[in-house]
Amino acid sequence: MRNTARWAATLGLTATAVCGPLAGASLASPATAPASLHAPSALVLTVGHGESAATAVPLRAVTLTCAPTASGTHPATVSACAELRGAGGDFDALAADAGVMCTREYAPVVVTVDGVWQGRRLSYERTFANECVKNAGSSSVFTF
């Protein structure tokens, strides 16, 4: 029994001696690891002709990163990020431009969005009646 107690005490002291300085240093230094493995807001937007993303062939694809700064291949990154922030990342809440007059021709256009918005996974698909209606669906997010 005395050997077991001596062994436990030795193990405890060794652990304290080896790990003690490491624990103190880690508490004193600021955290440098990122909070997430993904960028907080990084999206891929595609557009294609058809009634659904499953049957439409993508014609164009752009990237849109809104954090830490607006960047990507989207032609209007700054205004698109501002518009998405204003809608809270909800693509259905984007304000349509009421002053645009579009024909009633039916040539369906599908927009898809996949990625991460403020740390949460996002997947969105919407079919517009035609290209004009798609462009009027937001001031800058869908105009690419």
Secondary structure as GFF3:
##gff-version 3
##sequence-region A 1 144
A	DSSP	alpha_helix	2	28	.	.	.	ID=ss1
A	DSSP	beta_strand	41	49	.	.	.	ID=ss2
A	DSSP	beta_strand	57	65	.	.	.	ID=ss3
A	DSSP	alpha_helix	77	86	.	.	.	ID=ss4
A	DSSP	three_ten_helix	91	93	.	.	.	ID=ss5
A	DSSP	beta_strand	109	117	.	.	.	ID=ss6
A	DSSP	beta_strand	120	128	.	.	.	ID=ss7
A	DSSP	alpha_helix	131	136	.	.	.	ID=ss8
###
